[in-house]
Amino acid sequence: MTTPKNELLFLALGGSDEIGMNANLYGCQGKWIMVDLGVTFGHEDYPGIDLIMPDLEFIEDRKADLLGIILTHGHEDHIGAVPFFAADLGVPLYATPFTAALIKGKLDEQGIANEVDLNIVPMEGQINLGPFDIRFVPLAHSILEMSALVIDTPYGKVFHTGDWKLDETPVIGTPASAEQLTAIGDEGILAMVCDSTNVFNDKASGSEASVHSDLLKHVTEARGRVVVTTFASNSARLQTLADVAREAGRKLCFAGRSLHKIVEASQATGYLKNLPQMVDMEAVDAFPRNQVMVVATGGQGEARAALARIAEGNHPVKLEEGDTVIFSSKQIPGNEMAIGHVMNQLARRNIIMVTEKQAHVHVSGHPGRSELAKLYEWVKPEILVPVHGERRHMAEQARFAQEQGVRKTIVQSNGDVIRLAPKGPQQVGNERTGRLVLDGDTIIASDGDTITQRRRLSWYGIINVAVALDGDNNLLGDPVIRLHGIPIEAEIEDFLDEANAAAEKAVRDWRGDLSDLRENLRLAVRRVATSWTGKKPIVDVLIVETA
């Protein structure tokens, strides 16, 4: 059982060997702190699932030794799991004002705000939790108030980057300067736990302010209605778009629930105060088409988001031939097909589209190689621990850091217990980790029977077979067979005749108890289905006995 002794340990429960679902633990002198508690999003491997969360069994078994959860910023992959675990873990949360506002909104939605101790830490603030002294360091990212952490312990200091980039003109906020980061490095940093997302990018991510010019150009040149889609959480981009709307002489409309949440949280914490005249999306059609700019959610192709519904024509904001949609966002890997579907719907209606491949309308929030090299130079870590990446990203960052002069690196996976000091880095154990999924209102294991059965249903389909037996165990009437998701359409009657005959024969040949009959029926009908389709569907058997 892993208990930190006179040492400094690092253990990722999520966010290593993957992008998303970040949950990191630091252990020292018998105590733990958690940094971030996020989600990732469902995909085709998880039918019917929207949210996937880390399995926190390890720290739930040790929650008496957990001192608190520190949140670096408000993206879903860093805070999205908080409302599902915070009350049960029963420890304080610590976040800067904007991030705290987003978290409070989530706690309110779950009706547990009064059950969770949410502490607001001022920008560049400090907290003490047992053997951990923690300092918040503002860095640029694609959301407000991203804060790296300097975690000071008796065994050395860790610089935990969170998600970051370098940006001298971030539009909103003031990230730490090169001089400030160099001063942190001069304090002596044992380890840097660092974002790996864009390690394969040779170029720097670019400044948030740099997209203003091309956005203004394309909005100004547009003849009809303009819709711009971007990541709702990027308040700086929303400010840029507000400025562009004003300069282009257009009123501004926000379409999408998550956009309104971000604007509300931003304004409540002192940001986005200078927006132009706003138009409700229900009232957009009352204005000439060249006088409104709509900012919409859904740039990743989300089926229920505003842009998808606009593309379908199923939204109060209507588009016509010659209107323009600007994708002020990047395609997140895995979303290409969904985004392509939305784009194809727009193309069928002759909507003009502008993406980051055609114009400079988006910059990433993660560091390229040149930015990583600068941070290594300033912070001067003895050890680099890559996180926030698939294995290829983390392995490449370890190689790159060594090329840049970082003496020690270690590539770990979720569950690997890493001793950073003394005599680190070294893997000293491995703990079970996993994934939980939110299915409706219920949290279940991602590898449990429910999801396994659902996958089988989606892959193979199901056949329901019902037979009735009289008191002498003779078949009453014909078996009843129903198909769901079985690839038999034109010849279904012939198939049912053969399946019925197989079921009747299974009853005639039956010897033994009802469980034997149930299995004989299942196998007989499945053999017929396999011979017809090449698939092995689930066969569910119901036996009714009559007196």
C-alpha positions, -999 to +999 in steps of 0.1 A: +000+000+000+016+032-012+021+057+016+046+086+010+073+085+036+102+110+039+101+115+001+083+133-027+061+111-049+042+118-081+013+097-093-010+104-122-045+089-120-054+105-153-038+126-180-007+105-189-007+085-221-037+105-230-049+141-236-076+149-211-090+136-178-061+152-158-058+141-122-023+142-106-012+134-070+018+146-051+027+127-019+050+137+009+054+127+046+022+106+046+000+132+029-013+139-006-025+168-026-043+165-059-037+188-089-067+190-112-097+167-116-109+166-151-129+146-177-125+134-212-154+130-236-172+099-249-166+085-284-176+055-304-159+030-280-183+041-253-219+040-268-243+064-252-216+080-230-208+118-229-183+120-200-154+098-189-137+103-156-107+089-138-112+061-113-101+076-080-102+044-059-065+049-049-071+083-033-106+075-021-090+047+000-067+073+015-089+104+016-081+109+053-046+118+040-057+140+011-052+176+021-069+194-008-075+197-046-058+225-065-072+235-099-049+251-124-076+264-147-112+260-159-110+237-189-132+206-186-103+182-188-090+198-156-122+206-136-150+186-152-150+157-127-150+180-096-188+180-091-189+142-092-161+136-066-156+167-045-183+161-019-173+124-014-136+132-010-145+159+015-114+181+011-111+218+003-108+230-033-085+259-043-088+279-074-083+315-087-115+336-090-125+328-126-118+291-123-137+291-090-167+308-106-169+280-132-166+253-105-193+270-084-216+269-114-210+232-117-216+226-080-248+246-081-260+225-110-254+194-090-270+209-059-239+203-037-224+238-034-231+238+003-213+205+007-180+215-008-154+239+006-144+260-024-116+285-016-108+314-039-071+321-042-060+355-056-039+356-087-003+348-077-016+338-043-001+311-020-015+284+002-001+259+027-013+223+030+008+203+054+043+197+040+033+215+007+037+252+002+020+261-031+023+292-051+002+301-081+021+315-112+000+329-141+008+316-175-009+322-209-034+297-222-067+296-241-087+303-210-085+330-183-063+327-152-043+296-161-019+292-132+011+270-130+021+258-095+053+260-076+050+232-051+076+236-024+083+205-002+111+195+023+125+174-006+125+199-034+104+222-055+081+211-084+071+234-112+037+220-124+030+238-156-007+230-162-016+239-198+003+268-211+020+288-239+041+319-242+022+350-252+034+386-248+001+400-261-026+377-246-055+402-250-067+395-214-045+388-184-008+392-176+012+360-176+045+357-158+074+373-176+107+357-187+123+375-157+098+361-133+101+325-146+139+328-145+137+340-109+117+309-101+143+287-118+170+305-097+152+292-066+162+257-076+135+235-093+138+198-087+112+187-112+090+202-139+058+184-147+050+197-181+023+198-209+033+177-239+004+185-263+022+204-291+057+189-287+058+179-324+051+216-335+083+233-345+068+267-344+056+287-314+018+286-309+014+323-316-001+352-298-038+355-291-037+391-303-024+380-337-057+366-349-075+399-347-063+412-381-075+382-402-107+378-383-115+415-389-106+411-426-130+382-432-158+396-412-155+430-429-154+414-464-184+392-457-215+403-476-242+385-456-246+370-422-214+359-403-212+331-378-179+325-360-174+293-340-147+291-313-140+273-280-165+288-256-140+288-228-116+312-246-126+345-231-097+363-248-110+351-282-145+363-272-131+397-264-113+397-298-145+388-316-164+415-297-138+440-308-140+427-344-178+430-344-176+466-332-150+475-357-169+458-385-201+477-376-219+446-365-240+438-335-229+408-315-249+376-307-238+347-286-255+313-295-249+285-271-254+278-235-218+273-227-209+307-242-233+324-219-219+306-189-184+317-198-195+353-204-213+353-171-183+339-151-160+363-170-180+394-162-186+383-126-148+382-121-140+415-139-135+405-175-154+411-208-168+444-195-167+462-228-189+442-251-208+459-280-245+459-283-258+424-278-286+408-298-306+378-286-304+349-311-342+349-313-340+385-326-312+381-351-336+380-381-349+414-373-317+430-384-302+432-419-279+402-426-248+423-428-253+440-394-250+410-370-221+387-361-231+355-344-206+336-322-217+300-319-206+269-300-200+236-319-167+240-338-159+204-330-190+191-347-210+184-315-244+173-327-264+192-301-243+224-302-255+256-319-234+253-351-247+218-360-282+230-355-276+261-376-261+239-403-292+217-402-315+247-404-329+238-370-319+269-350-332+305-346-301+318-364-307+311-401-280+310-429-285+315-466-263+311-497-234+335-495-233+338-458-200+330-440-189+307-412-155+312-397-139+283-378-118+302-352-107+269-337-086+238-345-098+203-352-092+182-320-080+148-331-109+124-332-134+150-342-126+152-379-156+132-390-181+152-369-166+185-381-166+173-417-203+164-414-212+200-403-190+215-430-206+193-457-240+204-446-229+241-449-213+234-482-245+219-496-261+253-489-233+273-505-222+288-473-187+303-474-163+287-449-130+300-435-108+278-414-073+281-398-059+264-429-070+294-451-064+323-427-048+331-394-080+329-374-068+306-345-038+300-323-033+271-300-031+273-262-002+248-259+035+253-263+055+243-294+091+232-292+106+267-292+084+276-262+093+244-244+130+251-249+126+286-234+108+273-203+135+247-198+161+275-200+143+297-176+131+272-150+162+249-152+146+218-138+168+189-127+140+164-138+114+166-165+082+146-161+061+149-193+023+147-188-008+158-208-001+138-239-004+105-256+027+082-252+042+096-284+039+131-271+054+124-237+083+103-251+091+130-276+091+157-250+115+136-228+139+133-258+136+169-267+142+180-231+174+160-229+186+176-262+180+210-245+201+200-215+177+188-189+197+161-171+170+137-161+136+127-176+111+100-168+082+089-190+054+075-168+019+062-172-013+066-152-007+045-121+031+046-120+044+058-086+074+080-093+098+090-065+111+125-074+133+128-043+155+116-028+175+098-054+149+103-082+134+100-106+126+064-100+095+043-104+088+027-071+054+011-076+023+009-096-013+014-085-045+004-102-061+032-123-091+031-146-120+050-161-155+057-149-183+068-172-213+090-166-243+070-180-273+092-176-272+101-139-252+070-129-214+066-126-203+031-136-170+014-146-160+018-182-150-018-184-180-032-166-208-054-178-231-024-189-206-009-214-193-043-225-229-054-233-237-021-250-206-025-272-217-060-281-252-048-289-239-020-312-215-044-330-236-076-333-273-067-326-297-088-306-323-115-313-351-121-288-365-157-287-396-166-267-411-201-264-441-214-244-442-249-230-472-268-217-473-289-186-456-318-204-429-295-217-443-296-253-440-265-274-472-244-275-475-226-308-445-213-328-415-197-312-416-159-314-384-143-327-376-106-330-345-090-345-328-058-335-298-045-355-293-078-374-283-072-411-312-092-426-338-071-444-350-083-478-350-120-468-362-117-433-391-141-437-369-169-450-345-162-421-373-164-396-386-197-410-351-212-406-346-198-371-380-210-360-373-245-373-340-245-354-357-234-322-384-260-326-358-287-331-339-275-300-371-280-279-378-314-294-342-326-287-341-311-252-331-333-223-323-318-189-334-287-170-346-253-183-312-238-182-301-265-207-330-256-229-323-219-227-287-225-238-297-249-266-322-224-280-296-196-278-270-216-296-294-229-322-307-195-332-273-179-331-259-206-355-286-197-380-278-160-376-241-166-381-247-187-412-268-159-427-247-129-416-213-140-405-220-123-372-226-137-337-255-116-323-266-117-287-295-141-284-318-135-254-342-164-246-375-163-227-392-196-217-428-194-204-442-225-187-479-230-185-498-253-161 
